Amino acid sequence: MAEKNLFTDKVKIKIKSGDGGDGMNSFKSFKGKPACGPDGGDGGNGGNVYIVADGSMNDLLSFRYTSKYFAGDGERGGTNKCFGRSGSDVIIKVPLGTVVKDYETGTVICDMFADGEKKLIAEGGRGGKGNVRFTTARRHAPNFAQKGEKTEVHFLVLELKVIADVGIIGFPNVGKSTLLSKISAARPKIANYHFTTLSPNLGVVKYYDESFVAADIPGLIEGAADGAGLGHDFLRHIERTRMLLHVVDISGCEGRDPVEDFKKINAELSSYSRVLSGLTQVIALNKCDVYGAEENIKEFKKKFSRKYKIFPITAVSGEGTDKLIGCVFEILKTLPPVRRVESDEHFTYTKSGDLGFEIYVDGDVYVVVGALVDMLCRNVSLDDPDSMAYFQKILREKGVISKLRQMGIKDGDTVSIGEVEFDFVN
């Protein structure tokens, strides 16, 4: 059976940048002259993961079928100082207005606002150095190479928030889609039953030499702010709009009270967000051509005309829409532009190769842990003197020795780093 509502505006995806390729540990050899010197090349870098805003996409439906995005791993370094090939990047295309969040923390990583905008989400691991990189004046034949950096799997939440100047809101079947079709070139599905619209429809409304973008937001109902009906799914799309165009069925032909409908929708906006309840509203009283609407118009204006600009219209014929659109344009001139969702510009996914460390005391043993230790465990050969010399050098350069001294370590105290335990000598 086909799905009733394929529109998708919130998904969870899994990403991983590529691991760095290992450096090569090898030596040149010629016939009759084995081991003529190190020639191991560096490993290739892992591929990156990017998010790109694509103006041709309307929703996140494609992510229902593909939710795993892994970049390519870097290749291992080769002999004769040859570099390994870098891993392929992954580019994830999303609609304009997609907010990217870290699933674990909820941190906003970026807001994909402009067509073609590109954001690096996860950087690939660096390739390991080949053994030729570890030659020094005193170390002519290093018999070890560096492993590539490893990366981790992360989960993202992609949340689409429509970018529009004006949000058209109201109860189901009040004529929102009909109004949008009259004032713009949009052609939303229109029918005489509730919830015809199951996804936001966008239309560009032109007014002389100017224009604005309007979004027909699917009909709200009581309890929408608590998730009833399509509430939570579509209230988020109103959050970006600069103002609201509230459509009310003033005819009361379905046995509804226009005044109560208006109050209920505004109560839902207030319950969901203070920002929404504070947006400027213009009211369109639709279906004015229906018998009995005239009395309802008088009653409605009596209650709300002091606070709101009210325009009786007939969306089917377009009657009254010119004055309505003119008013909307004048109000938009006084309002700030659509803004991005604030993001943490400094947010980055930490790779296991970012060499941090911590030290804690377990009894009389100083235990060093962290990404630095993981890297050393991958790269150090306990049986090779040159490798152990490299191990000691890294401990000094990265501040491990200094930190141990600050913690009051004494000669003869035991230090544990991964599988290595040694007595400290000052």
Secondary structure by P-SEA (a helix, b strand, c coil): ccccccccccbbbbbbcbbbbbbbbbbbbcccccccccbbbbbbbbbbbbbbbbcccccccccccccbbbbbbbccccccccccbbbbbbbbbbcccbbbbcccccccccccccccccccccccbbbbbccccccccccccccbbbbcbbbbbbbbbbbbbbbccbbbbbcccccaaaaaaaacccccccccccccccbbbbbbbbcccbbbbbbbccccccccccccccccccccccccccccbbbbcccccccccaaaaaaaaaaaaaaacccccccbbbbbbccccccaaaaaaaaaaaccccccbbbbbccccccaaaaaaaaaaaaaaaccccccccccccccccccccccbbbbbcccbbbbbcaaaaaaaaccccccaaaaaaaaaaaaaaaaaaaaaaacccccbbbbcccbbbbbcc
